[in-house]
Amino acid sequence: MEPMTKSEPLSRCEKITLAFEKSKFNRLPMKSRIEISVHSSICPKCRKYFKDSDYLDGVLKKFKRPINQVKFSIEEKNKLKALLQKKK
C-alpha cells in the first residue's frame, strides 16, 4: 500500500479512527462522538480497530512509561509479543 499524499482526502473510516484516537486525549464535541458511535455500529472493520486499539493501549500501560518514551528491551519485546499472541 502506498503512503497517502497530503492532497488525497481521508476515507470515512480514516476520519473516524483519527477522531477515535484523538478522543483518548481530548474530549470531542458531541457531534464527533455521535459520528464515531454511529459509524462503529455499522462498520465491522472500525469496531475491530477500536477494540484492538484499546487492547494495545492497555498492554502499553503495563510498561508504565509515557508512550513517547517507550523503548523496549529484548525482554520487554518478548513479553509484549507473548501478550499479543495470547489475544489471538
PyMOL Python script that loads the backbone (N, CA, C, O; Angstrom):
from pymol import cmd

cmd.read_pdbstr("""\
ATOM      1  N   MET A   1       0.845  -1.176   0.000  1.00  0.00           N
ATOM      2  CA  MET A   1       0.000   0.000   0.000  1.00  0.00           C
ATOM      3  C   MET A   1       0.893   1.243   0.000  1.00  0.00           C
ATOM      4  O   MET A   1       1.812   1.352   0.812  1.00  0.00           O
ATOM      5  N   GLU A   2       0.628   2.150  -0.885  1.00  0.00           N
ATOM      6  CA  GLU A   2       1.421   3.371  -0.981  1.00  0.00           C
ATOM      7  C   GLU A   2       0.977   4.372   0.074  1.00  0.00           C
ATOM      8  O   GLU A   2      -0.205   4.449   0.411  1.00  0.00           O
ATOM      9  N   PRO A   3       1.949   5.154   0.604  1.00  0.00           N
ATOM     10  CA  PRO A   3       1.561   6.174   1.581  1.00  0.00           C
ATOM     11  C   PRO A   3       0.686   7.247   0.945  1.00  0.00           C
ATOM     12  O   PRO A   3       0.823   7.562  -0.237  1.00  0.00           O
ATOM     13  N   MET A   4      -0.212   7.799   1.750  1.00  0.00           N
ATOM     14  CA  MET A   4      -1.090   8.855   1.247  1.00  0.00           C
ATOM     15  C   MET A   4      -0.301  10.142   1.091  1.00  0.00           C
ATOM     16  O   MET A   4       0.599  10.441   1.874  1.00  0.00           O
ATOM     17  N   THR A   5      -0.655  10.884   0.076  1.00  0.00           N
ATOM     18  CA  THR A   5      -0.079  12.215  -0.061  1.00  0.00           C
ATOM     19  C   THR A   5      -1.025  13.190   0.620  1.00  0.00           C
ATOM     20  O   THR A   5      -2.180  12.859   0.891  1.00  0.00           O
ATOM     21  N   LYS A   6      -0.539  14.380   0.894  1.00  0.00           N
ATOM     22  CA  LYS A   6      -1.373  15.359   1.585  1.00  0.00           C
ATOM     23  C   LYS A   6      -2.592  15.769   0.777  1.00  0.00           C
ATOM     24  O   LYS A   6      -3.576  16.250   1.340  1.00  0.00           O
ATOM     25  N   SER A   7      -2.540  15.585  -0.536  1.00  0.00           N
ATOM     26  CA  SER A   7      -3.664  16.021  -1.361  1.00  0.00           C
ATOM     27  C   SER A   7      -4.795  14.997  -1.403  1.00  0.00           C
ATOM     28  O   SER A   7      -5.907  15.324  -1.818  1.00  0.00           O
ATOM     29  N   GLU A   8      -4.526  13.768  -0.980  1.00  0.00           N
ATOM     30  CA  GLU A   8      -5.568  12.751  -1.013  1.00  0.00           C
ATOM     31  C   GLU A   8      -6.520  12.942   0.167  1.00  0.00           C
ATOM     32  O   GLU A   8      -6.076  13.104   1.304  1.00  0.00           O
ATOM     33  N   PRO A   9      -7.815  12.922  -0.099  1.00  0.00           N
ATOM     34  CA  PRO A   9      -8.776  13.065   1.005  1.00  0.00           C
ATOM     35  C   PRO A   9      -8.792  11.788   1.851  1.00  0.00           C
ATOM     36  O   PRO A   9      -8.539  10.695   1.345  1.00  0.00           O
ATOM     37  N   LEU A  10      -9.091  11.940   3.132  1.00  0.00           N
ATOM     38  CA  LEU A  10      -9.195  10.786   4.013  1.00  0.00           C
ATOM     39  C   LEU A  10     -10.514  10.063   3.770  1.00  0.00           C
ATOM     40  O   LEU A  10     -11.539  10.692   3.504  1.00  0.00           O
ATOM     41  N   SER A  11     -10.479   8.751   3.865  1.00  0.00           N
ATOM     42  CA  SER A  11     -11.718   7.980   3.750  1.00  0.00           C
ATOM     43  C   SER A  11     -12.535   8.189   5.022  1.00  0.00           C
ATOM     44  O   SER A  11     -12.037   8.727   6.011  1.00  0.00           O
ATOM     45  N   ARG A  12     -13.772   7.766   4.985  1.00  0.00           N
ATOM     46  CA  ARG A  12     -14.644   7.911   6.154  1.00  0.00           C
ATOM     47  C   ARG A  12     -14.069   7.151   7.345  1.00  0.00           C
ATOM     48  O   ARG A  12     -14.054   7.669   8.462  1.00  0.00           O
ATOM     49  N   CYS A  13     -13.597   5.926   7.114  1.00  0.00           N
ATOM     50  CA  CYS A  13     -13.025   5.130   8.201  1.00  0.00           C
ATOM     51  C   CYS A  13     -11.765   5.792   8.760  1.00  0.00           C
ATOM     52  O   CYS A  13     -11.549   5.772   9.971  1.00  0.00           O
ATOM     53  N   GLU A  14     -10.944   6.368   7.910  1.00  0.00           N
ATOM     54  CA  GLU A  14      -9.743   7.053   8.387  1.00  0.00           C
ATOM     55  C   GLU A  14     -10.104   8.253   9.262  1.00  0.00           C
ATOM     56  O   GLU A  14      -9.466   8.499  10.285  1.00  0.00           O
ATOM     57  N   LYS A  15     -11.116   8.983   8.858  1.00  0.00           N
ATOM     58  CA  LYS A  15     -11.556  10.134   9.655  1.00  0.00           C
ATOM     59  C   LYS A  15     -12.091   9.679  11.015  1.00  0.00           C
ATOM     60  O   LYS A  15     -11.806  10.298  12.040  1.00  0.00           O
ATOM     61  N   ILE A  16     -12.855   8.609  11.016  1.00  0.00           N
ATOM     62  CA  ILE A  16     -13.447   8.102  12.252  1.00  0.00           C
ATOM     63  C   ILE A  16     -12.368   7.564  13.182  1.00  0.00           C
ATOM     64  O   ILE A  16     -12.394   7.848  14.379  1.00  0.00           O
ATOM     65  N   THR A  17     -11.417   6.791  12.654  1.00  0.00           N
ATOM     66  CA  THR A  17     -10.377   6.240  13.523  1.00  0.00           C
ATOM     67  C   THR A  17      -9.459   7.347  14.055  1.00  0.00           C
ATOM     68  O   THR A  17      -8.983   7.264  15.187  1.00  0.00           O
ATOM     69  N   LEU A  18      -9.212   8.367  13.257  1.00  0.00           N
ATOM     70  CA  LEU A  18      -8.420   9.508  13.723  1.00  0.00           C
ATOM     71  C   LEU A  18      -9.148  10.221  14.869  1.00  0.00           C
ATOM     72  O   LEU A  18      -8.538  10.568  15.880  1.00  0.00           O
ATOM     73  N   ALA A  19     -10.436  10.432  14.703  1.00  0.00           N
ATOM     74  CA  ALA A  19     -11.233  11.066  15.764  1.00  0.00           C
ATOM     75  C   ALA A  19     -11.249  10.182  17.013  1.00  0.00           C
ATOM     76  O   ALA A  19     -11.163  10.685  18.133  1.00  0.00           O
ATOM     77  N   PHE A  20     -11.358   8.868  16.819  1.00  0.00           N
ATOM     78  CA  PHE A  20     -11.350   7.938  17.952  1.00  0.00           C
ATOM     79  C   PHE A  20     -10.046   8.059  18.738  1.00  0.00           C
ATOM     80  O   PHE A  20     -10.063   8.112  19.968  1.00  0.00           O
ATOM     81  N   GLU A  21      -8.920   8.102  18.031  1.00  0.00           N
ATOM     82  CA  GLU A  21      -7.624   8.229  18.711  1.00  0.00           C
ATOM     83  C   GLU A  21      -7.502   9.584  19.415  1.00  0.00           C
ATOM     84  O   GLU A  21      -6.969   9.660  20.522  1.00  0.00           O
ATOM     85  N   LYS A  22      -7.986  10.639  18.785  1.00  0.00           N
ATOM     86  CA  LYS A  22      -7.953  11.969  19.415  1.00  0.00           C
ATOM     87  C   LYS A  22      -8.805  11.989  20.676  1.00  0.00           C
ATOM     88  O   LYS A  22      -8.491  12.694  21.635  1.00  0.00           O
ATOM     89  N   SER A  23      -9.879  11.214  20.670  1.00  0.00           N
ATOM     90  CA  SER A  23     -10.786  11.200  21.824  1.00  0.00           C
ATOM     91  C   SER A  23     -10.121  10.613  23.076  1.00  0.00           C
ATOM     92  O   SER A  23     -10.608  10.820  24.187  1.00  0.00           O
ATOM     93  N   LYS A  24      -9.033   9.897  22.904  1.00  0.00           N
ATOM     94  CA  LYS A  24      -8.328   9.334  24.050  1.00  0.00           C
ATOM     95  C   LYS A  24      -7.563  10.414  24.808  1.00  0.00           C
ATOM     96  O   LYS A  24      -7.199  10.221  25.968  1.00  0.00           O
ATOM     97  N   PHE A  25      -7.320  11.547  24.158  1.00  0.00           N
ATOM     98  CA  PHE A  25      -6.537  12.612  24.768  1.00  0.00           C
ATOM     99  C   PHE A  25      -7.343  13.876  25.052  1.00  0.00           C
ATOM    100  O   PHE A  25      -7.021  14.628  25.972  1.00  0.00           O
ATOM    101  N   ASN A  26      -8.383  14.106  24.269  1.00  0.00           N
ATOM    102  CA  ASN A  26      -9.214  15.307  24.423  1.00  0.00           C
ATOM    103  C   ASN A  26     -10.675  14.935  24.245  1.00  0.00           C
ATOM    104  O   ASN A  26     -11.016  14.065  23.444  1.00  0.00           O
ATOM    105  N   ARG A  27     -11.518  15.594  24.989  1.00  0.00           N
ATOM    106  CA  ARG A  27     -12.965  15.373  24.838  1.00  0.00           C
ATOM    107  C   ARG A  27     -13.403  15.976  23.509  1.00  0.00           C
ATOM    108  O   ARG A  27     -13.130  17.141  23.219  1.00  0.00           O
ATOM    109  N   LEU A  28     -14.078  15.173  22.717  1.00  0.00           N
ATOM    110  CA  LEU A  28     -14.554  15.619  21.411  1.00  0.00           C
ATOM    111  C   LEU A  28     -15.917  16.276  21.531  1.00  0.00           C
ATOM    112  O   LEU A  28     -16.645  16.038  22.495  1.00  0.00           O
ATOM    113  N   PRO A  29     -16.265  17.107  20.548  1.00  0.00           N
ATOM    114  CA  PRO A  29     -17.621  17.669  20.532  1.00  0.00           C
ATOM    115  C   PRO A  29     -18.659  16.544  20.409  1.00  0.00           C
ATOM    116  O   PRO A  29     -18.362  15.466  19.895  1.00  0.00           O
ATOM    117  N   MET A  30     -19.847  16.807  20.877  1.00  0.00           N
ATOM    118  CA  MET A  30     -20.929  15.813  20.853  1.00  0.00           C
ATOM    119  C   MET A  30     -21.125  15.244  19.441  1.00  0.00           C
ATOM    120  O   MET A  30     -21.304  14.037  19.284  1.00  0.00           O
ATOM    121  N   LYS A  31     -21.093  16.093  18.431  1.00  0.00           N
ATOM    122  CA  LYS A  31     -21.300  15.637  17.047  1.00  0.00           C
ATOM    123  C   LYS A  31     -20.267  14.575  16.670  1.00  0.00           C
ATOM    124  O   LYS A  31     -20.623  13.564  16.063  1.00  0.00           O
ATOM    125  N   SER A  32     -19.006  14.784  17.015  1.00  0.00           N
ATOM    126  CA  SER A  32     -17.954  13.818  16.689  1.00  0.00           C
ATOM    127  C   SER A  32     -18.152  12.513  17.448  1.00  0.00           C
ATOM    128  O   SER A  32     -17.954  11.435  16.888  1.00  0.00           O
ATOM    129  N   ARG A  33     -18.541  12.600  18.715  1.00  0.00           N
ATOM    130  CA  ARG A  33     -18.771  11.389  19.498  1.00  0.00           C
ATOM    131  C   ARG A  33     -19.930  10.575  18.917  1.00  0.00           C
ATOM    132  O   ARG A  33     -19.878   9.346  18.889  1.00  0.00           O
ATOM    133  N   ILE A  34     -20.965  11.261  18.459  1.00  0.00           N
ATOM    134  CA  ILE A  34     -22.110  10.572  17.846  1.00  0.00           C
ATOM    135  C   ILE A  34     -21.694   9.934  16.525  1.00  0.00           C
ATOM    136  O   ILE A  34     -22.086   8.805  16.229  1.00  0.00           O
ATOM    137  N   GLU A  35     -20.899  10.658  15.727  1.00  0.00           N
ATOM    138  CA  GLU A  35     -20.432  10.110  14.446  1.00  0.00           C
ATOM    139  C   GLU A  35     -19.623   8.833  14.659  1.00  0.00           C
ATOM    140  O   GLU A  35     -19.784   7.861  13.922  1.00  0.00           O
ATOM    141  N   ILE A  36     -18.752   8.838  15.670  1.00  0.00           N
ATOM    142  CA  ILE A  36     -17.949   7.648  15.969  1.00  0.00           C
ATOM    143  C   ILE A  36     -18.866   6.496  16.363  1.00  0.00           C
ATOM    144  O   ILE A  36     -18.697   5.373  15.888  1.00  0.00           O
ATOM    145  N   SER A  37     -19.822   6.770  17.218  1.00  0.00           N
ATOM    146  CA  SER A  37     -20.736   5.739  17.699  1.00  0.00           C
ATOM    147  C   SER A  37     -21.570   5.146  16.557  1.00  0.00           C
ATOM    148  O   SER A  37     -21.692   3.927  16.436  1.00  0.00           O
ATOM    149  N   VAL A  38     -22.134   6.009  15.733  1.00  0.00           N
ATOM    150  CA  VAL A  38     -22.972   5.538  14.625  1.00  0.00           C
ATOM    151  C   VAL A  38     -22.133   4.744  13.626  1.00  0.00           C
ATOM    152  O   VAL A  38     -22.534   3.668  13.182  1.00  0.00           O
ATOM    153  N   HIS A  39     -20.976   5.282  13.281  1.00  0.00           N
ATOM    154  CA  HIS A  39     -20.125   4.602  12.303  1.00  0.00           C
ATOM    155  C   HIS A  39     -19.686   3.235  12.829  1.00  0.00           C
ATOM    156  O   HIS A  39     -19.696   2.252  12.089  1.00  0.00           O
ATOM    157  N   SER A  40     -19.301   3.175  14.105  1.00  0.00           N
ATOM    158  CA  SER A  40     -18.833   1.894  14.641  1.00  0.00           C
ATOM    159  C   SER A  40     -19.961   0.861  14.712  1.00  0.00           C
ATOM    160  O   SER A  40     -19.708  -0.343  14.696  1.00  0.00           O
ATOM    161  N   SER A  41     -21.195   1.338  14.790  1.00  0.00           N
ATOM    162  CA  SER A  41     -22.318   0.389  14.832  1.00  0.00           C
ATOM    163  C   SER A  41     -22.567  -0.267  13.478  1.00  0.00           C
ATOM    164  O   SER A  41     -23.194  -1.324  13.411  1.00  0.00           O
ATOM    165  N   ILE A  42     -22.079   0.351  12.393  1.00  0.00           N
ATOM    166  CA  ILE A  42     -22.314  -0.222  11.063  1.00  0.00           C
ATOM    167  C   ILE A  42     -21.044  -0.706  10.367  1.00  0.00           C
ATOM    168  O   ILE A  42     -21.129  -1.334   9.311  1.00  0.00           O
ATOM    169  N   CYS A  43     -19.862  -0.427  10.940  1.00  0.00           N
ATOM    170  CA  CYS A  43     -18.612  -0.779  10.273  1.00  0.00           C
ATOM    171  C   CYS A  43     -17.823  -1.789  11.112  1.00  0.00           C
ATOM    172  O   CYS A  43     -17.230  -1.415  12.123  1.00  0.00           O
ATOM    173  N   PRO A  44     -17.809  -3.051  10.709  1.00  0.00           N
ATOM    174  CA  PRO A  44     -17.098  -4.062  11.496  1.00  0.00           C
ATOM    175  C   PRO A  44     -15.583  -3.831  11.533  1.00  0.00           C
ATOM    176  O   PRO A  44     -14.937  -4.160  12.527  1.00  0.00           O
ATOM    177  N   LYS A  45     -15.022  -3.280  10.485  1.00  0.00           N
ATOM    178  CA  LYS A  45     -13.572  -3.034  10.473  1.00  0.00           C
ATOM    179  C   LYS A  45     -13.191  -1.972  11.502  1.00  0.00           C
ATOM    180  O   LYS A  45     -12.185  -2.120  12.195  1.00  0.00           O
ATOM    181  N   CYS A  46     -13.964  -0.927  11.609  1.00  0.00           N
ATOM    182  CA  CYS A  46     -13.682   0.119  12.600  1.00  0.00           C
ATOM    183  C   CYS A  46     -13.927  -0.391  14.008  1.00  0.00           C
ATOM    184  O   CYS A  46     -13.180  -0.050  14.925  1.00  0.00           O
ATOM    185  N   ARG A  47     -14.970  -1.209  14.196  1.00  0.00           N
ATOM    186  CA  ARG A  47     -15.224  -1.806  15.508  1.00  0.00           C
ATOM    187  C   ARG A  47     -14.012  -2.627  15.954  1.00  0.00           C
ATOM    188  O   ARG A  47     -13.584  -2.551  17.106  1.00  0.00           O
ATOM    189  N   LYS A  48     -13.467  -3.413  15.020  1.00  0.00           N
ATOM    190  CA  LYS A  48     -12.284  -4.220  15.328  1.00  0.00           C
ATOM    191  C   LYS A  48     -11.103  -3.313  15.628  1.00  0.00           C
ATOM    192  O   LYS A  48     -10.337  -3.584  16.553  1.00  0.00           O
ATOM    193  N   TYR A  49     -10.942  -2.242  14.861  1.00  0.00           N
ATOM    194  CA  TYR A  49      -9.849  -1.297  15.112  1.00  0.00           C
ATOM    195  C   TYR A  49      -9.970  -0.708  16.518  1.00  0.00           C
ATOM    196  O   TYR A  49      -8.978  -0.638  17.244  1.00  0.00           O
ATOM    197  N   PHE A  50     -11.168  -0.286  16.906  1.00  0.00           N
ATOM    198  CA  PHE A  50     -11.380   0.308  18.231  1.00  0.00           C
ATOM    199  C   PHE A  50     -11.011  -0.691  19.326  1.00  0.00           C
ATOM    200  O   PHE A  50     -10.328  -0.351  20.293  1.00  0.00           O
ATOM    201  N   LYS A  51     -11.470  -1.915  19.157  1.00  0.00           N
ATOM    202  CA  LYS A  51     -11.197  -2.954  20.152  1.00  0.00           C
ATOM    203  C   LYS A  51      -9.694  -3.223  20.241  1.00  0.00           C
ATOM    204  O   LYS A  51      -9.136  -3.282  21.337  1.00  0.00           O
ATOM    205  N   ASP A  52      -9.046  -3.384  19.099  1.00  0.00           N
ATOM    206  CA  ASP A  52      -7.609  -3.659  19.072  1.00  0.00           C
ATOM    207  C   ASP A  52      -6.799  -2.485  19.623  1.00  0.00           C
ATOM    208  O   ASP A  52      -5.814  -2.685  20.334  1.00  0.00           O
ATOM    209  N   SER A  53      -7.209  -1.279  19.298  1.00  0.00           N
ATOM    210  CA  SER A  53      -6.512  -0.086  19.769  1.00  0.00           C
ATOM    211  C   SER A  53      -6.603   0.013  21.297  1.00  0.00           C
ATOM    212  O   SER A  53      -5.612   0.302  21.967  1.00  0.00           O
ATOM    213  N   ASP A  54      -7.790  -0.226  21.832  1.00  0.00           N
ATOM    214  CA  ASP A  54      -7.968  -0.194  23.288  1.00  0.00           C
ATOM    215  C   ASP A  54      -7.137  -1.289  23.959  1.00  0.00           C
ATOM    216  O   ASP A  54      -6.537  -1.063  25.009  1.00  0.00           O
ATOM    217  N   TYR A  55      -7.107  -2.469  23.350  1.00  0.00           N
ATOM    218  CA  TYR A  55      -6.314  -3.565  23.902  1.00  0.00           C
ATOM    219  C   TYR A  55      -4.829  -3.200  23.920  1.00  0.00           C
ATOM    220  O   TYR A  55      -4.148  -3.399  24.926  1.00  0.00           O
ATOM    221  N   LEU A  56      -4.334  -2.669  22.812  1.00  0.00           N
ATOM    222  CA  LEU A  56      -2.927  -2.291  22.720  1.00  0.00           C
ATOM    223  C   LEU A  56      -2.587  -1.182  23.712  1.00  0.00           C
ATOM    224  O   LEU A  56      -1.511  -1.194  24.309  1.00  0.00           O
ATOM    225  N   ASP A  57      -3.488  -0.234  23.889  1.00  0.00           N
ATOM    226  CA  ASP A  57      -3.281   0.815  24.896  1.00  0.00           C
ATOM    227  C   ASP A  57      -3.130   0.196  26.285  1.00  0.00           C
ATOM    228  O   ASP A  57      -2.268   0.601  27.064  1.00  0.00           O
ATOM    229  N   GLY A  58      -3.972  -0.782  26.584  1.00  0.00           N
ATOM    230  CA  GLY A  58      -3.893  -1.460  27.878  1.00  0.00           C
ATOM    231  C   GLY A  58      -2.577  -2.196  28.064  1.00  0.00           C
ATOM    232  O   GLY A  58      -1.989  -2.164  29.145  1.00  0.00           O
ATOM    233  N   VAL A  59      -2.116  -2.859  27.010  1.00  0.00           N
ATOM    234  CA  VAL A  59      -0.835  -3.568  27.070  1.00  0.00           C
ATOM    235  C   VAL A  59       0.298  -2.576  27.305  1.00  0.00           C
ATOM    236  O   VAL A  59       1.175  -2.817  28.135  1.00  0.00           O
ATOM    237  N   LEU A  60       0.281  -1.469  26.582  1.00  0.00           N
ATOM    238  CA  LEU A  60       1.354  -0.483  26.722  1.00  0.00           C
ATOM    239  C   LEU A  60       1.348   0.179  28.098  1.00  0.00           C
ATOM    240  O   LEU A  60       2.401   0.564  28.605  1.00  0.00           O
ATOM    241  N   LYS A  61       0.173   0.314  28.699  1.00  0.00           N
ATOM    242  CA  LYS A  61       0.099   0.911  30.045  1.00  0.00           C
ATOM    243  C   LYS A  61       0.802   0.045  31.078  1.00  0.00           C
ATOM    244  O   LYS A  61       1.244   0.543  32.114  1.00  0.00           O
ATOM    245  N   LYS A  62       0.906  -1.242  30.803  1.00  0.00           N
ATOM    246  CA  LYS A  62       1.585  -2.138  31.737  1.00  0.00           C
ATOM    247  C   LYS A  62       3.070  -1.804  31.857  1.00  0.00           C
ATOM    248  O   LYS A  62       3.712  -2.184  32.836  1.00  0.00           O
ATOM    249  N   PHE A  63       3.617  -1.102  30.876  1.00  0.00           N
ATOM    250  CA  PHE A  63       5.025  -0.740  30.915  1.00  0.00           C
ATOM    251  C   PHE A  63       5.255   0.546  31.708  1.00  0.00           C
ATOM    252  O   PHE A  63       6.399   0.917  31.969  1.00  0.00           O
ATOM    253  N   LYS A  64       4.183   1.218  32.087  1.00  0.00           N
ATOM    254  CA  LYS A  64       4.208   2.393  32.973  1.00  0.00           C
ATOM    255  C   LYS A  64       5.196   3.475  32.544  1.00  0.00           C
ATOM    256  O   LYS A  64       5.903   4.049  33.373  1.00  0.00           O
ATOM    257  N   ARG A  65       5.233   3.740  31.261  1.00  0.00           N
ATOM    258  CA  ARG A  65       6.054   4.842  30.753  1.00  0.00           C
ATOM    259  C   ARG A  65       5.219   5.597  29.731  1.00  0.00           C
ATOM    260  O   ARG A  65       4.393   4.999  29.041  1.00  0.00           O
ATOM    261  N   PRO A  66       5.425   6.904  29.627  1.00  0.00           N
ATOM    262  CA  PRO A  66       4.714   7.642  28.580  1.00  0.00           C
ATOM    263  C   PRO A  66       5.057   7.051  27.211  1.00  0.00           C
ATOM    264  O   PRO A  66       6.198   6.663  26.957  1.00  0.00           O
ATOM    265  N   ILE A  67       4.069   6.990  26.352  1.00  0.00           N
ATOM    266  CA  ILE A  67       4.237   6.338  25.058  1.00  0.00           C
ATOM    267  C   ILE A  67       5.395   6.925  24.245  1.00  0.00           C
ATOM    268  O   ILE A  67       6.050   6.204  23.493  1.00  0.00           O
ATOM    269  N   ASN A  68       5.648   8.219  24.389  1.00  0.00           N
ATOM    270  CA  ASN A  68       6.731   8.816  23.619  1.00  0.00           C
ATOM    271  C   ASN A  68       8.101   8.477  24.201  1.00  0.00           C
ATOM    272  O   ASN A  68       9.122   8.821  23.606  1.00  0.00           O
ATOM    273  N   GLN A  69       8.141   7.808  25.352  1.00  0.00           N
ATOM    274  CA  GLN A  69       9.408   7.411  25.963  1.00  0.00           C
ATOM    275  C   GLN A  69       9.599   5.898  25.950  1.00  0.00           C
ATOM    276  O   GLN A  69      10.524   5.384  26.579  1.00  0.00           O
ATOM    277  N   VAL A  70       8.736   5.189  25.244  1.00  0.00           N
ATOM    278  CA  VAL A  70       8.821   3.736  25.243  1.00  0.00           C
ATOM    279  C   VAL A  70       9.928   3.283  24.294  1.00  0.00           C
ATOM    280  O   VAL A  70       9.868   3.496  23.083  1.00  0.00           O
ATOM    281  N   LYS A  71      10.934   2.654  24.886  1.00  0.00           N
ATOM    282  CA  LYS A  71      11.987   1.969  24.127  1.00  0.00           C
ATOM    283  C   LYS A  71      12.100   0.612  24.800  1.00  0.00           C
ATOM    284  O   LYS A  71      12.459   0.519  25.973  1.00  0.00           O
ATOM    285  N   PHE A  72      11.796  -0.429  24.059  1.00  0.00           N
ATOM    286  CA  PHE A  72      11.716  -1.753  24.640  1.00  0.00           C
ATOM    287  C   PHE A  72      13.049  -2.482  24.621  1.00  0.00           C
ATOM    288  O   PHE A  72      13.780  -2.451  23.631  1.00  0.00           O
ATOM    289  N   SER A  73      13.351  -3.138  25.735  1.00  0.00           N
ATOM    290  CA  SER A  73      14.488  -4.049  25.779  1.00  0.00           C
ATOM    291  C   SER A  73      14.060  -5.341  25.072  1.00  0.00           C
ATOM    292  O   SER A  73      12.883  -5.523  24.760  1.00  0.00           O
ATOM    293  N   ILE A  74      15.010  -6.223  24.826  1.00  0.00           N
ATOM    294  CA  ILE A  74      14.680  -7.509  24.194  1.00  0.00           C
ATOM    295  C   ILE A  74      13.677  -8.273  25.061  1.00  0.00           C
ATOM    296  O   ILE A  74      12.735  -8.874  24.545  1.00  0.00           O
ATOM    297  N   GLU A  75      13.883  -8.247  26.376  1.00  0.00           N
ATOM    298  CA  GLU A  75      12.975  -8.933  27.293  1.00  0.00           C
ATOM    299  C   GLU A  75      11.557  -8.349  27.205  1.00  0.00           C
ATOM    300  O   GLU A  75      10.574  -9.089  27.168  1.00  0.00           O
ATOM    301  N   GLU A  76      11.467  -7.020  27.171  1.00  0.00           N
ATOM    302  CA  GLU A  76      10.153  -6.378  27.075  1.00  0.00           C
ATOM    303  C   GLU A  76       9.484  -6.673  25.733  1.00  0.00           C
ATOM    304  O   GLU A  76       8.272  -6.878  25.673  1.00  0.00           O
ATOM    305  N   LYS A  77      10.268  -6.695  24.666  1.00  0.00           N
ATOM    306  CA  LYS A  77       9.708  -7.024  23.346  1.00  0.00           C
ATOM    307  C   LYS A  77       9.126  -8.430  23.357  1.00  0.00           C
ATOM    308  O   LYS A  77       8.041  -8.663  22.826  1.00  0.00           O
ATOM    309  N   ASN A  78       9.850  -9.367  23.962  1.00  0.00           N
ATOM    310  CA  ASN A  78       9.350 -10.748  24.039  1.00  0.00           C
ATOM    311  C   ASN A  78       8.085 -10.830  24.887  1.00  0.00           C
ATOM    312  O   ASN A  78       7.157 -11.568  24.556  1.00  0.00           O
ATOM    313  N   LYS A  79       8.051 -10.069  25.983  1.00  0.00           N
ATOM    314  CA  LYS A  79       6.859 -10.044  26.838  1.00  0.00           C
ATOM    315  C   LYS A  79       5.661  -9.477  26.065  1.00  0.00           C
ATOM    316  O   LYS A  79       4.554 -10.011  26.143  1.00  0.00           O
ATOM    317  N   LEU A  80       5.894  -8.394  25.320  1.00  0.00           N
ATOM    318  CA  LEU A  80       4.829  -7.790  24.524  1.00  0.00           C
ATOM    319  C   LEU A  80       4.336  -8.760  23.458  1.00  0.00           C
ATOM    320  O   LEU A  80       3.130  -8.883  23.244  1.00  0.00           O
ATOM    321  N   LYS A  81       5.252  -9.446  22.790  1.00  0.00           N
ATOM    322  CA  LYS A  81       4.861 -10.440  21.780  1.00  0.00           C
ATOM    323  C   LYS A  81       3.992 -11.529  22.408  1.00  0.00           C
ATOM    324  O   LYS A  81       2.987 -11.949  21.834  1.00  0.00           O
ATOM    325  N   ALA A  82       4.398 -11.976  23.600  1.00  0.00           N
ATOM    326  CA  ALA A  82       3.631 -13.028  24.284  1.00  0.00           C
ATOM    327  C   ALA A  82       2.222 -12.538  24.622  1.00  0.00           C
ATOM    328  O   ALA A  82       1.252 -13.275  24.444  1.00  0.00           O
ATOM    329  N   LEU A  83       2.104 -11.308  25.103  1.00  0.00           N
ATOM    330  CA  LEU A  83       0.788 -10.755  25.432  1.00  0.00           C
ATOM    331  C   LEU A  83      -0.092 -10.658  24.178  1.00  0.00           C
ATOM    332  O   LEU A  83      -1.283 -10.968  24.214  1.00  0.00           O
ATOM    333  N   LEU A  84       0.515 -10.224  23.082  1.00  0.00           N
ATOM    334  CA  LEU A  84      -0.254 -10.099  21.840  1.00  0.00           C
ATOM    335  C   LEU A  84      -0.638 -11.446  21.280  1.00  0.00           C
ATOM    336  O   LEU A  84      -1.709 -11.577  20.687  1.00  0.00           O
ATOM    337  N   GLN A  85       0.214 -12.468  21.450  1.00  0.00           N
ATOM    338  CA  GLN A  85      -0.106 -13.813  20.983  1.00  0.00           C
ATOM    339  C   GLN A  85      -1.282 -14.396  21.769  1.00  0.00           C
ATOM    340  O   GLN A  85      -2.111 -15.114  21.210  1.00  0.00           O
ATOM    341  N   LYS A  86      -1.352 -14.083  23.067  1.00  0.00           N
ATOM    342  CA  LYS A  86      -2.462 -14.563  23.887  1.00  0.00           C
ATOM    343  C   LYS A  86      -3.791 -14.077  23.348  1.00  0.00           C
ATOM    344  O   LYS A  86      -4.794 -14.786  23.428  1.00  0.00           O
ATOM    345  N   LYS A  87      -3.806 -12.868  22.797  1.00  0.00           N
ATOM    346  CA  LYS A  87      -5.050 -12.265  22.297  1.00  0.00           C
ATOM    347  C   LYS A  87      -5.587 -13.040  21.095  1.00  0.00           C
ATOM    348  O   LYS A  87      -6.800 -13.131  20.903  1.00  0.00           O
ATOM    349  N   LYS A  88      -4.697 -13.589  20.298  1.00  0.00           N
ATOM    350  CA  LYS A  88      -5.122 -14.317  19.086  1.00  0.00           C
ATOM    351  C   LYS A  88      -5.829 -15.552  19.441  1.00  0.00           C
ATOM    352  O   LYS A  88      -6.260 -16.293  18.558  1.00  0.00           O
TER     353      LYS A  88
END
""", "prot")
cmd.dss("prot")
cmd.show_as("cartoon", "prot")
cmd.util.cbc("prot")
cmd.orient("prot")
